[in-house]
């Protein structure tokens, strides 16, 4: 094999490796959201689900602190993960398993809570 042929063979192999690596590393399409776990809410931007809630230490109401909006303002079904767990004071809706995850059992400071909708 001549030096020129060896160089061009190496260049072609390198280009093939780079092209294959780029193809394999491309972003994969994500499946569209077919449902949301949480408490259904409607707000100015459209329908959605309360996916994080904090128990107010004085009123004992659950205050929504994070709302997941339905994609593209379409009405995606919202499924309740069930009752809030035991002595939790801060919960997140697990979008994979469809249940509430307890994040905290210590009461929150009521003065630092946002003005969110009451969800329970």
Secondary structure, 3 states (H helix, E strand, C coil): CCHHHHHHHHHHHHHHHHHHHHHHCCCCCCCCCCEEECEEEEECCEEEEEEEEEECCCCCCEEEEEEEECHHHCCCEEECCCCCCCCCCEEEEECCCCEEEEEECCCCCHHHCCCCCECC
